[in-house]
């Protein structure tokens, strides 16, 4: 069972127990070493040299064992701390509903991928996706059904993110974002259409409730902009255009719009 230390009193009690164990071990080992080298006759006369040798052996053995035990314990604690930090970092960057990156995680990963694309002189594409009429879905079927919609849309996007050059995340609410590196305008448009069609074709059901949902997608392609927030604002404008163009469609905002972003 893991040791729980939450107060100063817990720390003091834990330290006291360790001191008692160490002292007891020292007494036992010293006594054993002395008996081994000097014998069991407490009244016998012994050479000073023998006492010195026995004392040195006992001190070295005790120090080595205690140092080894404490080092091993410290290593285990460091391992546990490292794993805990890693898990906390993962959780802080992951959307718990869909399993995709959350906004914080997406922004960090996408910014890194964008800088890499710029360094390699490769184009980067940012997609903004939004579930159409999501509020109406929640109002009609309930929030549990709405959550299922988000999970299903997340699964579709995840299926298109098999490459190391693709970053996908839930950016907030019913909005998702993706970044792809090394694809052209035409390829980006085809990816967006494939994603839109895959979402529209998926039937979502919970108990007796069943429905098909659609998404709108806006995207932009850039080769020379490394400010992620600017690029995403342009992609968001394209998403806005797709929404107001009738939903369930793809719209593109060209890179020159970045100058005004």
N, C-alpha and C positions, 0 to 999 in steps of 0.2 A: 504493500500500500504506500503511495507517495507521501512524503512528509509534508504536512501543511504548516507553513510558517507565515502567519499573517500579522503578528504583533511583536513588539519588543520582548514581551514575556516569553512568547514561543521561542524566539531566538536565544534568549538566555537559558531556558530549560534545555533546548537542543544542545547548546554549547556545554552545559554542565554534564549532560549525559555522555557527550563525547569525551570530556576530560576524565570522567570516572572510568570509562572504558579504557582510555589510553593509560591512565595510572595503574589500573588493575593489570593490564597487559604487561606494563613495564615491571611491576612487582613479580609477576609470575615468571616472566622470561629471565629476570635477574636471578631469582631464586633457583631456577632450573639450571642456568649457566654455572652459578656458583657451586651447586651440588655436583654437577657433572665434572667440574675441574678440581674442586677442593674436597669432595667427599661429604659424607653425612655426619662425621664426627665433629660436633660443634666445639669440642675442647681440644682438638688436635692443633699442633703448631704447624703453620704453613709459611712458605717463603713469601716475602713481599712481592717478588717477581710474579709468582703464581696469582696472587691477588690482583696485581695490575693487569696481567693478561686476561684474567677472567672478567674484570671490570670493563676492559676495552672491548672484549668480544660481546659482552652483554649490551654495552652502549651502542656498538655498531649494528648489532642485530635488531635491537629495538628501534633505532633511528631508521634503519632501512625498511623495516616492516611498516612502521607508522607512516613514513614518507610515501611508500608504495600504496598503502591503503588510502591515504588522504588524496594522493594524486589520482588514483583510479576513481575515487568518489567525485573529485572535482571534474574529471573528464566526463563522467556520466551526467553531471549537472550541466556542463557546457553543451553536451550533445542535446539534452532535453531542452535547454534554452534556445539553441539554434533551431531545433525542429519547431518549437513553439513560435518563435519569431517568423519562421518561414510560413507556417500555417496562418498566423495572423496577417502577414503580408498578402498571402493568397486571398484570404477572406475579405480583406479591405479593398481588393481590386476585382472582386467577383460579385456578379449579381446573383443573389441567392435563389431567385425564382427560376431564371433561365439557365444558369450556369455559365453564361457568357461573361465577358468583362463588363464591369459597371462603367460609369462615366469616367471615374478617376483612372481606372485601369486602362480603358480605351485611349484616353487622351495621352497617357504616358507611353503606351506601346505604339500608338500611331505617330506621335511626335518623333520617336526613335526611328521608326520605319521611314518616315518622311525625310529625316536627315540623311539616312543611309541612301535613299533614292536620289537625293540631290547630289550626294558625293559621287555616285555612280552615273550621274547624268541620265537617270531613268525617269519616265513619267510616273506620276502618282495620281490615283483616282480616289476621291472621297464620295461615298454614297450616304445619303440620309434617307431613311425609310420610316414611314409612319403608317400605322394601322388605320384604315379608313373607318370613320363612324364608330370609333371605339367606345365613346361615351354611350351611344345608343345600344351597343352590344352589352355593356354592363347593365344599363337600365332595363334591358329586355330579359336577359338571361341570368343576371347576377354577377357578382365579382369573382366567384369561383370559376365561372365560365370564361370571364375576361382573363383571368390568370392562365387558364388553359390555352387561350388564344395566343397570349404572349409566349408561352412555352413552345407552342407549335411553330410560331413564326421564328423563334430563336433556333429551333431545330433545322428549319429550312436554311436559314442564314449560315448555321454551323456547317451544313453539308456543302456549302460553297466556299468554305474557308479551310480547305485541306492543305493549301500551300503555305509555306513559311512566310510568303510575301503577302499574306492576307491577315488583316486584323479586324475582328468583328466584336461589337459590344452593344449592350442595351444602354442607350444614352440617357434614358429617363422616360418614365411613363410608358407610353406606347410607341416611343421613338427608338429606332435602332440606327447604328452607324457602322460603316465598314470602310476600310482603306485597302486598296490594292496597288501594288507596285509593278511597273514594267508592262502595262497594257495600254493600248491605243484607245482613241475615242470610240471607234467602232466596236472594239472588244468590250469596252466598258458598257456601251449601250446594250450589247447582246447579253452580258452578264446580268444587267439590271432587268431586262425583259425576262430572262430565264428565272430569276428570283421572283419577279412579280407573278409569272405564270404558275410557278411551283406553289406559291402561297395561295393563289386563287383556286388551285385544283385540290387543295387539302381540305377535307371535310372534318370539322371539329365537333366532337360529341361528348356530352356528359349526361348520363341517364337518358331522359327522353328528349333533351334539348340537343339540337344539331343545327349547324350552320356552316356556311362557307364565308370566309372573310377575304378582303382584298387589302392590298397596301399600295401606297403611292411612293414613288422613288424620285429623288432629285440627285444629280451627280455633277461633278466638275472634274476636269483633268488639268493638272499643272505640271510643269517641268522645272520651274525656277522659283517657286515660293516655298519657304520652309516654315512659315508661320501657320500652324495648324488651325488656329482660331479663325484666321482670315479665309482659309480655304473652306472651312466648314460653314462659315456664314454664306459663302457663295452657293455651296451645295444646298443649304437651307432655303435660299431664295428659289433654287430650282424645284425643291420639294413644294414650296408654297405655290409655285406655278402649276405643278402637277395636281395639287389639291384643287385649285381653282379652275383647272381645265377639265374637271369632271371626275377626278379620283381614279384609282385603279389604272394608273398610267405612269410612264417614265418621262421626266423632263431633264434637260441638260442646261447648265449655265457655263458659258465658255470662259476660258482662263482670263481673257482681258478684263472681265468683271472684277478680278482680284485687285486691280488698281484702285477701284473705288470702294473696296470692302473696308 
